[in-house]
Amino acid sequence: MKTVEVYFVRHGQTFFNRYNRMQGWSDSPLTEQGWQDAKVTGQRLANIPFTAAYSSDTTRAFNTANTIVHSNKSPGLTVKQLPEFREEFYGYFEGADSAQTWFQVLKPISKARNFHDFLMNHDISESKNAVKAADPFHDAEDHQDFWKRLDKGFNYLKTHSQDQDKILVVSHGTTIRSIVARYAPDMDITTSPSNGSVTKLTIKDSQISVDYFNQIEKIIN
């Protein structure tokens, strides 16, 4: 049996985060706070002997990952970009005001007025389907589109790792929430993971479990 530990980190704060904008495949730079988020997370993860480091192919994730790797004590560690671990694609709503978008998107299917309240009574997969349905261009990812992409990413991790490996993956808030919702459905994901927070998964052959979600203090190896 092969056991691999994966440390998912949400990228540091960006300007779209600061302005509360929908940020999926669109990108905005890290703020000064975002660089600090990455630096602090790097210090917290410095003693974990990572065997590989990955990020999505957005600059916010790549810059966060490189900052974390710079603090890590594992020799020769470099960051490889995996587009499979991008954020959810919001299509027409990319860059739009988040509060206004979620009100518009969720109104046809729920009495919830925001994403947090929606997740208290609905599976996160329903929100993806709602975004796709509301997108006038139908470019946004639905639940099936999203997991077709993410499953490729997990298959890559499984096939490019050895027993007892520890892997860093810098990804995104909704992506991390969606992963936790699938593999630990009893965990509370109503609150978005903080920028720079750590969510740890364990992969045992084909089985994936979540050890913890949205850890922002002490890191448990």
Secondary structure as UniProt FT lines:
FT   STRAND          3..10
FT   HELIX           15..18
FT   TURN            19..20
FT   HELIX           32..44
FT   TURN            45..47
FT   STRAND          52..55
FT   HELIX           59..71
FT   TURN            75..76
FT   STRAND          79..81
FT   HELIX           83..85
FT   HELIX           91..93
FT   TURN            94..95
FT   HELIX           98..106
FT   TURN            107..109
FT   HELIX           115..119
FT   TURN            120..121
FT   HELIX           124..134
FT   TURN            136..137
FT   HELIX           143..159
FT   TURN            163..164
FT   STRAND          166..171
FT   HELIX           173..183
FT   TURN            185..186
FT   TURN            195..196
FT   STRAND          198..204
FT   TURN            205..206
FT   STRAND          207..215
//
